[in-house]
Amino acid sequence: MGNINLQLPFTRNNPNDEEIYDLNKIYWDNDGNLRHGASDRKRDDEIMHILEADSSDESDKTKLWMIIPSRWIRLWLQFAYMKLGEPPGPIDMWPLMQNDPNVPGGWRPKKTLKPPLSKLNEVEFPGHYRRISLQAWLKFVDLYSIQGYAIAVRGAPYDDLTRWRVFKDPKVIDINLLPEPIIVEEKIETKKTVGESLLSSLKSGFGIF
């Protein structure tokens, strides 16, 4: 369909002059101010690319998952889904990891990380991280790049930080370096979360519906 142009009155030296605005570049910033020109990303297309790359089937308890900061995901949802503010910038992984000369590669996840929808001082807390599929992670890295290193976990239990591993190349995740999943047979059949979209799962805990 092409770009849609919005013509608004704009007074210069000649009061009859008009400025043409591109609707794709008009947005509200984080302070609630109307801006133009700073962002020309096609946000709806971006969401579709991420969803197409994601595999939301959690019935496979051996699945490889990537860890991504909750703060960055929140900023991305505000930008791409709610159409507020500017792009979130590179994925900042540094807040999730700590230098440790006693582990291979010299880096490990912080031991204080809280899982999604946990409790912090008796108050519901969205957690420090979210899990996404490898395919969605690679798409995010292509779109935004990364600061720091990648973190991966293979299968359940997902929130056991001792099972996480750090990879310095965000696009090369060697599954053989990850601890094998611990499969526990459930006596009571539970409903599988098959088919839940990445967007729905990421929005949970942020008050975004």
Protein Blocks (a to p, Z undefined) as FASTA:
>chain_A
ZZaddddddddfblkbccdddfklgccdfkopacehjaccdfklmmmmmmmmpccbfkbm
kbccddddfklmmmmmmmmmnopajdebjadfklmpccdfkbghhiacdfkbccehiaee
hiacebjbdcddfklmmmmmmmnopedjddddehjafklmklpccdfblkbccfklpccd
dddddfbdcddfehiafklmmmgonlpZZ
